[in-house]
Amino acid sequence: MNRKTLLLFAVWLAFLNLCRGEEGTNTFTLASGEILTIESRQEQVGRDTIQHNRLFLVQSPASSREYVGDIGDQWQRHQTSLLNNKPSIFRSGQRVVLVFGKYVFKRSEHNRYVVDMSGGQIRIRPPMKDEDRPTWNQFNTDPTPPASLFLRSFLPTDDTRVGQDDKRIDRPQVSYTFDKVDLENNTLTTHRDTAEDLLPKVLVYANKYYEDGWEFDLERTRAANALSPPPETNLLVDVSVITYPGDIRVMKDRSAALSVLNAREAYAGTLPLSAKEWRGGEYSLVLPNGTNRTESYKILLGFADNLPGCFHVLWETPPLNPTWHFIKIGEWDFGGSSATKDNLAIWVFLRIRRAS
């Protein structure tokens, strides 16, 4: 083998080793007997090194290994702190929660629904038999975007701790860590780990469906911190429901939605906006087959933003979970969209204004 061939062979071996990356396994045996494994691997992509750290759990000698989640490069960067925060597991019947540092994983025995993206459309449907299997939802105890905006409302606009995160949200850079989990009521509580008197001590997350991930719960958070809702205002909320026959499409501008061929405003209503109680109403839709369908909705004023004239509200169309909306007074905001089985597209728009 000549020198040139040897050189090429050496380069090829180096390339294989680089692509294969570094591997390692860390195993923990929990006090209740479960075995948690972290499998680490580095992958070189161009000039970047990508760290993969996958968590697996064996719940008993008779059970198979389950994939729990991925903690990215946190294992390498915070290995000492993670080791100091030994993994803990909480159980109530078939409900299981694993806590490891700032990571919280919730096990669901069944999938409530599946997001189907086949055929170029996004559909939410019940799971098929082979899709209905145990899954783990992953959560981080740092404030979620809605919780961060709630925290921001306690601070002046020029507070130096408020800066953009990777989601481009101006949020206070405040750390919250695991406090407790209530599996019966499906709530997760996190507590502030800094001595910051301006901000709430705890944040509470919940969901009426156990199988879904936790969402910031404003009312439980206020109750846990003994905070009163803001005083009643003279604000009104306008609700506009626009329909058209056809496939659902992204349409976040009300004027543009009304300009779509055969689009019509199927409902227009106005409600006083309250921060102390949910307000709601109903509207009827005429489906393409000539039948009527009644939809209900609820809305709650969450809190005023620290930007003048801006508010955060909760909008709910049962049986779906409430969603947060940032609305500037006098402007229409996109509230959501859906479609019926016979292709009636539905758009909802919200506007806040002051009562005259």
KEKE-3310 file (N, C-alpha, C; in steps of 0.2 Angstrom, whole numbers, plus 5000, padded with zeros to 4 digits):
npx = (5004:5004:5010:5001:4989:4988:4987:4974:4967:4968:4962:4949:4946:4947:4936:4925:4926:4923:4910:4904:4904:4905:4901:4891:4885:4874:4867:4854:4847:4832:4824:4812:4814:4814:4823:4833:4840:4853:4857:4871:4877:4888:4887:4895:4891:4896:4904:4898:4895:4883:4874:4867:4856:4847:4833:4829:4817:4815:4802:4799:4805:4798:4793:4795:4808:4806:4805:4808:4812:4821:4835:4844:4858:4859:4863:4877:4881:4876:4879:4884:4874:4863:4866:4866:4853:4844:4835:4817:4802:4784:4768:4751:4740:4738:4745:4760:4774:4790:4803:4818:4830:4827:4818:4803:4793:4779:4769:4758:4745:4737:4735:4726:4722:4728:4739:4737:4746:4745:4742:4744:4737:4732:4726:4716:4713:4706:4717:4723:4723:4737:4743:4739:4747:4758:4764:4776:4775:4785:4792:4798:4803:4806:4798:4784:4780:4767:4766:4778:4774:4764:4772:4780:4771:4772:4783:4792:4792:4806:4814:4829:4830:4821:4821:4823:4820:4824:4812:4808:4802:4799:4804:4805:4820:4820:4822:4813:4809:4806:4792:4780:4769:4753:4745:4731:4723:4730:4740:4754:4767:4778:4792:4799:4816:4824:4827:4816:4805:4796:4790:4778:4778:4776:4772:4758:4753:4742:4729:4714:4713:4722:4730:4736:4749:4755:4748:4750:4741:4731:4721:4723:4736:4735:4727:4736:4746:4739:4734:4724:4712:4713:4704:4687:4684:4679:4679:4675:4672:4673:4667:4670:4664:4669:4665:4668:4665:4676:4694:4703:4713:4728:4724:4725:4721:4707:4700:4706:4701:4687:4687:4689:4683:4665:4665:4658:4652:4647:4643:4642:4646:4645:4653:4654:4670:4677:4688:4686:4677:4672:4665:4653:4646:4635:4634:4626:4630:4627:4629:4637:4628:4616:4612:4611:4623:4628:4639:4649:4657:4670:4677:4690:4697:4714:4726:4732:4745:4762:4764:4756:4739:4737:4732:4731:4721:4711:4704:4691:4685:4675:4676:4690:4706:4709:4716:4729:4729:4736:4731:4729:4721:4707:4711:4709:4711:4718:4708:4708:4706:4696:4689:4674:4669:4663:4670:4668:4676:4681:4684:4689:4689:4695:4692:4696:4688:4685:4670:4658)
npy = (4994:5010:5027:5037:5030:5025:5037:5042:5032:5034:5046:5043:5034:5043:5052:5043:5041:5053:5056:5046:5050:5054:5042:5037:5031:5033:5027:5026:5020:5022:5026:5019:5008:5009:5010:5022:5027:5037:5040:5045:5054:5061:5071:5076:5089:5096:5111:5111:5103:5092:5088:5073:5067:5055:5049:5035:5023:5010:5002:4991:4975:4967:4975:4983:4993:5011:5025:5041:5055:5069:5077:5086:5096:5098:5089:5087:5101:5104:5093:5091:5098:5091:5079:5081:5084:5072:5060:5059:5050:5050:5043:5039:5028:5024:5035:5043:5053:5059:5067:5076:5086:5101:5096:5089:5075:5068:5053:5046:5034:5032:5039:5054:5060:5062:5071:5073:5074:5071:5071:5084:5092:5098:5088:5084:5069:5054:5042:5028:5010:5005:5017:5020:5021:5020:5036:5050:5066:5080:5093:5109:5117:5131:5147:5146:5154:5161:5161:5169:5181:5185:5186:5197:5207:5212:5220:5235:5244:5247:5238:5230:5216:5211:5203:5197:5181:5164:5162:5175:5183:5196:5193:5191:5186:5175:5162:5147:5133:5115:5112:5105:5091:5087:5073:5069:5080:5085:5095:5105:5113:5126:5134:5150:5153:5163:5178:5187:5200:5206:5198:5184:5170:5157:5147:5140:5126:5118:5106:5101:5089:5075:5068:5078:5091:5101:5118:5135:5141:5153:5157:5147:5150:5164:5161:5153:5162:5171:5182:5195:5196:5209:5225:5227:5233:5244:5237:5230:5215:5211:5198:5190:5178:5170:5161:5150:5140:5127:5121:5123:5136:5147:5162:5176:5189:5199:5207:5202:5189:5191:5195:5183:5172:5169:5170:5173:5183:5174:5176:5189:5196:5204:5206:5211:5212:5203:5201:5193:5183:5171:5175:5171:5164:5159:5152:5149:5138:5136:5121:5114:5104:5108:5107:5113:5118:5121:5131:5135:5147:5154:5168:5176:5190:5191:5198:5215:5220:5226:5235:5250:5250:5236:5219:5203:5189:5175:5163:5151:5137:5125:5108:5111:5116:5131:5146:5158:5175:5189:5206:5221:5236:5240:5234:5220:5203:5187:5173:5159:5144:5132:5117:5109:5092:5091:5101:5115:5130:5139:5154:5163:5179:5192:5207:5220:5234:5250:5253:5265)
npz = (5000:4995:5000:4997:4997:5010:5017:5012:5017:5031:5033:5029:5040:5051:5047:5049:5063:5067:5063:5070:5083:5101:5113:5128:5143:5157:5171:5183:5198:5205:5221:5222:5214:5200:5184:5177:5162:5154:5138:5129:5115:5103:5088:5074:5063:5050:5055:5067:5083:5088:5102:5108:5120:5127:5136:5145:5153:5164:5172:5179:5183:5174:5164:5149:5141:5141:5130:5136:5134:5128:5133:5126:5126:5139:5148:5147:5150:5162:5171:5184:5192:5189:5193:5207:5209:5211:5202:5203:5206:5204:5208:5204:5204:5187:5183:5180:5185:5181:5188:5185:5189:5181:5172:5169:5166:5160:5160:5149:5148:5137:5120:5118:5106:5089:5079:5063:5048:5035:5017:5015:5024:5040:5053:5067:5075:5082:5089:5080:5082:5083:5086:5099:5112:5126:5131:5134:5140:5139:5150:5155:5169:5169:5166:5155:5139:5141:5155:5157:5152:5160:5172:5167:5168:5181:5181:5178:5162:5158:5165:5168:5167:5158:5143:5126:5122:5115:5108:5104:5113:5124:5139:5157:5164:5174:5185:5188:5198:5201:5212:5217:5212:5208:5205:5205:5203:5192:5191:5191:5201:5201:5209:5213:5212:5217:5227:5224:5226:5219:5210:5208:5220:5217:5202:5194:5184:5174:5167:5160:5153:5157:5148:5140:5138:5152:5155:5158:5172:5176:5185:5196:5199:5204:5215:5223:5226:5233:5226:5220:5207:5194:5195:5189:5172:5160:5148:5132:5122:5106:5095:5081:5069:5055:5040:5027:5012:5009:5010:5025:5029:5032:5039:5046:5046:5048:5038:5026:5027:5025:5012:5005:4992:4993:5007:5023:5036:5049:5062:5074:5089:5105:5121:5138:5145:5158:5172:5183:5181:5169:5154:5141:5126:5113:5096:5080:5066:5049:5040:5026:5022:5025:5038:5055:5067:5083:5092:5106:5117:5128:5137:5146:5154:5156:5161:5161:5150:5152:5142:5136:5134:5130:5131:5139:5135:5139:5129:5125:5117:5120:5116:5117:5125:5134:5126:5125:5121:5114:5114:5106:5111:5101:5090:5078:5083:5078:5083:5081:5071:5062:5055:5048:5045:5032:5025:5029:5032:5046:5054:5068:5075:5087:5096:5107:5115:5122:5132:5126)
capx = (5000:5008:5009:4995:4983:4988:4984:4967:4963:4968:4957:4943:4945:4945:4929:4921:4926:4920:4903:4901:4904:4906:4895:4892:4878:4873:4862:4852:4842:4828:4822:4807:4816:4814:4830:4833:4846:4854:4862:4873:4881:4889:4887:4898:4888:4900:4908:4894:4894:4877:4874:4860:4855:4840:4832:4824:4815:4812:4798:4799:4809:4794:4791:4800:4811:4802:4809:4805:4813:4828:4837:4848:4865:4859:4867:4884:4883:4874:4879:4884:4868:4858:4867:4864:4845:4843:4828:4812:4796:4778:4763:4745:4736:4742:4748:4767:4778:4797:4807:4825:4832:4822:4814:4797:4790:4772:4767:4751:4744:4734:4735:4719:4722:4734:4740:4738:4748:4745:4738:4745:4733:4733:4719:4717:4709:4707:4722:4722:4725:4744:4745:4737:4752:4760:4769:4779:4775:4791:4790:4803:4800:4806:4791:4782:4778:4761:4768:4783:4771:4761:4778:4782:4766:4773:4789:4791:4795:4813:4817:4834:4829:4817:4825:4821:4822:4824:4805:4807:4797:4802:4802:4810:4825:4819:4822:4808:4811:4801:4790:4776:4765:4747:4742:4724:4721:4734:4743:4762:4768:4785:4793:4805:4822:4828:4824:4813:4799:4791:4787:4775:4783:4775:4767:4754:4751:4736:4726:4708:4715:4728:4735:4739:4754:4752:4747:4749:4734:4731:4717:4727:4742:4733:4725:4742:4750:4735:4734:4717:4711:4713:4697:4683:4685:4674:4681:4671:4676:4669:4668:4668:4665:4669:4665:4668:4666:4683:4699:4706:4720:4730:4721:4726:4719:4700:4698:4708:4696:4681:4688:4689:4676:4660:4666:4653:4652:4641:4641:4645:4643:4649:4652:4658:4675:4678:4694:4684:4673:4672:4659:4653:4640:4634:4632:4624:4633:4624:4634:4635:4623:4610:4610:4614:4628:4629:4646:4650:4664:4671:4682:4692:4702:4719:4729:4735:4752:4765:4764:4750:4733:4738:4729:4731:4715:4710:4699:4690:4679:4675:4680:4697:4709:4709:4722:4731:4729:4739:4727:4730:4715:4705:4713:4707:4716:4716:4707:4708:4702:4694:4685:4670:4670:4661:4674:4666:4681:4679:4689:4687:4693:4693:4694:4694:4687:4682:4663:4657)
capy = (5000:5016:5032:5041:5026:5025:5044:5042:5027:5037:5052:5040:5032:5049:5054:5038:5042:5060:5055:5041:5054:5051:5039:5036:5029:5034:5023:5028:5016:5026:5023:5014:5002:5010:5011:5027:5027:5042:5038:5051:5053:5068:5070:5081:5091:5102:5113:5111:5097:5091:5083:5069:5064:5052:5046:5029:5021:5003:5003:4985:4969:4963:4979:4985:5000:5016:5031:5046:5061:5071:5083:5090:5096:5100:5084:5089:5107:5104:5086:5091:5100:5086:5073:5084:5083:5065:5059:5057:5048:5051:5039:5038:5023:5023:5041:5043:5059:5058:5074:5076:5093:5106:5092:5085:5070:5065:5047:5045:5027:5032:5046:5056:5062:5062:5076:5069:5079:5068:5074:5092:5096:5096:5086:5081:5064:5049:5037:5021:5005:5005:5023:5021:5017:5025:5042:5054:5073:5083:5099:5112:5121:5138:5149:5146:5160:5164:5163:5174:5187:5186:5189:5204:5212:5215:5224:5241:5242:5248:5233:5227:5209:5209:5203:5193:5174:5161:5163:5182:5185:5200:5190:5192:5181:5173:5154:5143:5126:5111:5112:5099:5089:5084:5069:5068:5086:5086:5101:5106:5119:5128:5140:5155:5151:5169:5182:5193:5201:5209:5192:5179:5165:5151:5147:5134:5124:5112:5104:5097:5082:5072:5066:5083:5094:5106:5124:5140:5142:5160:5157:5144:5154:5169:5158:5150:5168:5176:5188:5196:5198:5216:5227:5227:5238:5246:5235:5225:5211:5209:5192:5189:5172:5170:5155:5149:5133:5125:5119:5127:5140:5152:5168:5179:5196:5199:5210:5197:5183:5193:5195:5177:5171:5165:5170:5177:5183:5170:5178:5195:5197:5208:5204:5214:5208:5203:5198:5189:5178:5169:5177:5167:5164:5153:5154:5143:5138:5132:5117:5113:5099:5111:5106:5118:5116:5126:5132:5139:5150:5158:5172:5179:5195:5188:5204:5220:5220:5232:5240:5253:5248:5229:5215:5196:5186:5168:5161:5144:5134:5118:5104:5112:5120:5138:5148:5164:5180:5196:5210:5228:5238:5243:5230:5213:5198:5180:5169:5152:5142:5125:5115:5103:5086:5093:5107:5122:5133:5143:5158:5167:5185:5195:5214:5223:5241:5253:5255:5272)
capz = (5000:4994:5005:4996:4999:5017:5019:5011:5022:5038:5032:5029:5047:5055:5046:5052:5070:5068:5062:5075:5089:5107:5116:5135:5146:5164:5174:5190:5201:5209:5227:5221:5210:5193:5182:5172:5158:5149:5133:5126:5109:5100:5081:5070:5057:5047:5060:5073:5087:5091:5108:5109:5126:5127:5143:5145:5160:5165:5178:5184:5179:5170:5159:5143:5142:5137:5129:5140:5131:5126:5136:5122:5128:5146:5152:5147:5152:5169:5173:5191:5195:5188:5198:5214:5209:5210:5199:5208:5202:5208:5205:5207:5199:5181:5182:5182:5183:5182:5189:5184:5188:5179:5168:5171:5161:5162:5156:5148:5146:5130:5117:5117:5099:5085:5074:5056:5043:5029:5012:5015:5028:5047:5055:5074:5075:5087:5087:5078:5087:5084:5089:5105:5116:5132:5128:5139:5138:5142:5152:5158:5175:5168:5164:5148:5137:5144:5162:5157:5150:5167:5176:5165:5170:5187:5181:5174:5155:5158:5169:5164:5167:5153:5137:5121:5122:5108:5105:5102:5118:5129:5145:5162:5164:5180:5185:5193:5199:5203:5219:5218:5207:5211:5200:5205:5200:5186:5192:5192:5204:5202:5214:5211:5216:5218:5232:5220:5230:5214:5206:5212:5223:5213:5196:5193:5177:5174:5161:5161:5151:5159:5142:5137:5142:5157:5153:5163:5175:5179:5191:5201:5201:5208:5222:5226:5228:5237:5222:5218:5200:5193:5196:5183:5168:5155:5141:5129:5117:5100:5093:5074:5066:5047:5037:5019:5010:5007:5015:5030:5027:5037:5037:5052:5045:5047:5031:5021:5027:5022:5005:5002:4988:4997:5014:5026:5044:5052:5069:5077:5096:5110:5128:5143:5147:5165:5174:5188:5179:5162:5150:5135:5122:5108:5089:5076:5060:5044:5037:5019:5020:5027:5045:5060:5072:5088:5095:5112:5118:5134:5137:5152:5154:5160:5164:5157:5148:5154:5137:5137:5129:5127:5136:5138:5137:5138:5124:5125:5113:5122:5122:5117:5130:5133:5123:5127:5115:5116:5110:5107:5111:5095:5084:5078:5084:5076:5089:5079:5065:5062:5049:5049:5041:5025:5022:5030:5036:5052:5057:5074:5077:5093:5097:5113:5114:5128:5131:5125)
cpx = (5004:5006:5003:4989:4982:4985:4977:4964:4963:4963:4950:4941:4943:4938:4924:4920:4922:4912:4900:4900:4906:4900:4896:4885:4879:4867:4860:4846:4838:4826:4817:4808:4817:4822:4830:4840:4847:4859:4864:4877:4882:4889:4890:4894:4891:4904:4905:4894:4887:4877:4867:4861:4848:4839:4827:4823:4812:4808:4798:4803:4805:4792:4797:4803:4807:4806:4805:4806:4820:4830:4843:4855:4865:4863:4874:4886:4881:4874:4880:4878:4863:4859:4865:4856:4844:4836:4823:4806:4790:4773:4757:4741:4741:4746:4755:4770:4785:4800:4814:4828:4826:4817:4809:4794:4784:4770:4760:4750:4741:4735:4727:4717:4728:4734:4742:4740:4748:4741:4739:4741:4734:4726:4721:4711:4710:4713:4720:4725:4733:4747:4743:4741:4754:4765:4771:4778:4781:4789:4797:4800:4802:4800:4790:4780:4772:4763:4773:4779:4767:4766:4780:4777:4767:4779:4788:4794:4802:4817:4823:4834:4825:4821:4822:4824:4822:4817:4804:4802:4801:4799:4807:4814:4825:4818:4817:4810:4805:4799:4786:4772:4759:4743:4735:4721:4724:4737:4751:4763:4776:4786:4799:4811:4827:4824:4821:4806:4794:4787:4783:4780:4782:4771:4764:4752:4746:4734:4720:4709:4722:4733:4738:4744:4751:4752:4747:4742:4734:4727:4720:4733:4741:4731:4731:4746:4746:4734:4726:4717:4711:4705:4694:4684:4679:4675:4676:4675:4671:4671:4665:4669:4664:4669:4665:4668:4673:4687:4701:4712:4722:4728:4720:4723:4711:4697:4700:4703:4690:4681:4688:4682:4672:4661:4660:4654:4646:4639:4645:4642:4648:4647:4656:4664:4677:4685:4692:4680:4673:4665:4659:4646:4640:4632:4630:4627:4628:4629:4632:4630:4616:4608:4613:4618:4629:4636:4645:4657:4664:4677:4684:4697:4708:4722:4731:4742:4755:4766:4757:4745:4734:4736:4730:4724:4715:4704:4698:4684:4679:4673:4688:4699:4709:4716:4723:4731:4731:4735:4728:4723:4713:4707:4711:4712:4713:4714:4708:4705:4701:4690:4680:4672:4668:4664:4670:4672:4678:4685:4686:4692:4690:4695:4692:4694:4684:4674:4662:4653)
cpy = (5006:5022:5036:5037:5026:5032:5044:5038:5030:5042:5049:5037:5038:5052:5049:5040:5048:5059:5051:5045:5050:5048:5038:5034:5030:5031:5025:5023:5020:5022:5017:5008:5003:5012:5016:5027:5033:5040:5044:5050:5060:5066:5076:5083:5097:5104:5113:5104:5097:5086:5080:5066:5061:5048:5040:5026:5014:5003:4997:4980:4966:4968:4981:4992:5005:5022:5037:5053:5063:5077:5087:5090:5098:5095:5086:5096:5108:5097:5086:5093:5095:5080:5075:5083:5076:5064:5056:5055:5048:5047:5040:5034:5022:5030:5041:5049:5057:5065:5073:5083:5098:5102:5088:5081:5067:5059:5047:5038:5027:5039:5048:5058:5062:5067:5073:5075:5076:5071:5082:5096:5093:5094:5083:5075:5059:5045:5031:5016:5005:5011:5024:5018:5023:5030:5046:5061:5076:5091:5102:5117:5129:5141:5149:5153:5164:5166:5169:5181:5190:5189:5196:5209:5215:5219:5230:5240:5243:5243:5230:5219:5206:5209:5197:5186:5171:5161:5170:5185:5189:5197:5191:5186:5178:5165:5152:5136:5122:5112:5106:5097:5086:5080:5068:5074:5088:5093:5101:5113:5120:5134:5144:5153:5157:5173:5188:5194:5204:5204:5187:5173:5159:5152:5140:5132:5118:5111:5100:5090:5080:5071:5072:5087:5099:5113:5129:5141:5148:5160:5153:5147:5160:5167:5156:5156:5173:5182:5189:5198:5206:5218:5227:5233:5239:5243:5230:5221:5210:5202:5191:5182:5172:5163:5155:5142:5131:5123:5124:5130:5145:5158:5172:5187:5195:5201:5205:5191:5185:5193:5189:5175:5167:5165:5175:5177:5180:5172:5184:5196:5201:5207:5209:5210:5209:5199:5193:5183:5177:5172:5173:5168:5159:5156:5148:5144:5134:5128:5116:5108:5102:5111:5112:5115:5122:5126:5136:5142:5154:5162:5176:5184:5193:5194:5209:5219:5226:5237:5243:5251:5241:5225:5208:5193:5179:5167:5154:5142:5127:5114:5106:5116:5127:5140:5155:5169:5187:5201:5217:5231:5242:5239:5223:5208:5191:5176:5161:5150:5134:5123:5109:5098:5087:5099:5113:5125:5138:5147:5162:5173:5189:5202:5217:5231:5243:5254:5262:5275)
cpz = (5000:4999:5004:4998:5006:5020:5018:5016:5029:5038:5033:5036:5051:5054:5049:5059:5071:5068:5067:5081:5095:5110:5124:5137:5154:5166:5181:5192:5206:5215:5227:5216:5202:5191:5176:5169:5154:5144:5129:5120:5106:5092:5078:5064:5055:5053:5067:5076:5090:5096:5108:5116:5127:5133:5141:5152:5159:5172:5182:5180:5174:5164:5154:5144:5138:5136:5132:5137:5130:5129:5133:5125:5136:5150:5153:5151:5160:5172:5181:5195:5194:5192:5205:5215:5207:5207:5204:5203:5207:5204:5208:5202:5193:5179:5184:5180:5185:5183:5189:5183:5186:5174:5171:5166:5164:5158:5156:5145:5139:5127:5116:5110:5096:5080:5068:5051:5036:5024:5012:5019:5035:5050:5062:5074:5080:5085:5085:5083:5089:5086:5096:5110:5121:5129:5134:5136:5142:5144:5156:5163:5174:5165:5157:5146:5140:5151:5162:5156:5157:5171:5174:5167:5177:5187:5177:5167:5154:5162:5165:5163:5161:5146:5132:5122:5115:5105:5103:5107:5123:5136:5151:5163:5171:5180:5190:5193:5201:5211:5221:5212:5211:5205:5200:5202:5194:5186:5193:5195:5204:5206:5211:5215:5217:5223:5228:5223:5225:5211:5210:5214:5219:5207:5196:5186:5178:5167:5162:5158:5153:5153:5139:5141:5147:5153:5159:5165:5179:5185:5197:5204:5206:5215:5226:5229:5232:5233:5220:5210:5199:5193:5189:5179:5164:5148:5139:5124:5112:5097:5086:5071:5059:5045:5030:5017:5007:5012:5019:5027:5032:5035:5044:5052:5044:5040:5026:5021:5024:5015:5001:4998:4993:5004:5017:5033:5046:5059:5071:5084:5100:5117:5132:5145:5154:5167:5180:5187:5171:5159:5143:5132:5117:5101:5085:5069:5055:5040:5030:5017:5023:5034:5049:5065:5077:5092:5101:5113:5125:5133:5144:5151:5159:5164:5159:5156:5151:5148:5137:5131:5126:5133:5134:5140:5136:5134:5124:5121:5115:5116:5122:5123:5129:5130:5124:5120:5118:5111:5111:5106:5104:5089:5084:5079:5081:5082:5087:5073:5066:5056:5051:5044:5033:5023:5023:5035:5040:5054:5063:5075:5083:5093:5103:5112:5121:5126:5131:5131)
residu = (MET:ASN:ARG:LYS:THR:LEU:LEU:LEU:PHE:ALA:VAL:TRP:LEU:ALA:PHE:LEU:ASN:LEU:CYS:ARG:GLY:GLU:GLU:GLY:THR:ASN:THR:PHE:THR:LEU:ALA:SER:GLY:GLU:ILE:LEU:THR:ILE:GLU:SER:ARG:GLN:GLU:GLN:VAL:GLY:ARG:ASP:THR:ILE:GLN:HIS:ASN:ARG:LEU:PHE:LEU:VAL:GLN:SER:PRO:ALA:SER:SER:ARG:GLU:TYR:VAL:GLY:ASP:ILE:GLY:ASP:GLN:TRP:GLN:ARG:HIS:GLN:THR:SER:LEU:LEU:ASN:ASN:LYS:PRO:SER:ILE:PHE:ARG:SER:GLY:GLN:ARG:VAL:VAL:LEU:VAL:PHE:GLY:LYS:TYR:VAL:PHE:LYS:ARG:SER:GLU:HIS:ASN:ARG:TYR:VAL:VAL:ASP:MET:SER:GLY:GLY:GLN:ILE:ARG:ILE:ARG:PRO:PRO:MET:LYS:ASP:GLU:ASP:ARG:PRO:THR:TRP:ASN:GLN:PHE:ASN:THR:ASP:PRO:THR:PRO:PRO:ALA:SER:LEU:PHE:LEU:ARG:SER:PHE:LEU:PRO:THR:ASP:ASP:THR:ARG:VAL:GLY:GLN:ASP:ASP:LYS:ARG:ILE:ASP:ARG:PRO:GLN:VAL:SER:TYR:THR:PHE:ASP:LYS:VAL:ASP:LEU:GLU:ASN:ASN:THR:LEU:THR:THR:HIS:ARG:ASP:THR:ALA:GLU:ASP:LEU:LEU:PRO:LYS:VAL:LEU:VAL:TYR:ALA:ASN:LYS:TYR:TYR:GLU:ASP:GLY:TRP:GLU:PHE:ASP:LEU:GLU:ARG:THR:ARG:ALA:ALA:ASN:ALA:LEU:SER:PRO:PRO:PRO:GLU:THR:ASN:LEU:LEU:VAL:ASP:VAL:SER:VAL:ILE:THR:TYR:PRO:GLY:ASP:ILE:ARG:VAL:MET:LYS:ASP:ARG:SER:ALA:ALA:LEU:SER:VAL:LEU:ASN:ALA:ARG:GLU:ALA:TYR:ALA:GLY:THR:LEU:PRO:LEU:SER:ALA:LYS:GLU:TRP:ARG:GLY:GLY:GLU:TYR:SER:LEU:VAL:LEU:PRO:ASN:GLY:THR:ASN:ARG:THR:GLU:SER:TYR:LYS:ILE:LEU:LEU:GLY:PHE:ALA:ASP:ASN:LEU:PRO:GLY:CYS:PHE:HIS:VAL:LEU:TRP:GLU:THR:PRO:PRO:LEU:ASN:PRO:THR:TRP:HIS:PHE:ILE:LYS:ILE:GLY:GLU:TRP:ASP:PHE:GLY:GLY:SER:SER:ALA:THR:LYS:ASP:ASN:LEU:ALA:ILE:TRP:VAL:PHE:LEU:ARG:ILE:ARG:ARG:ALA:SER)
# end
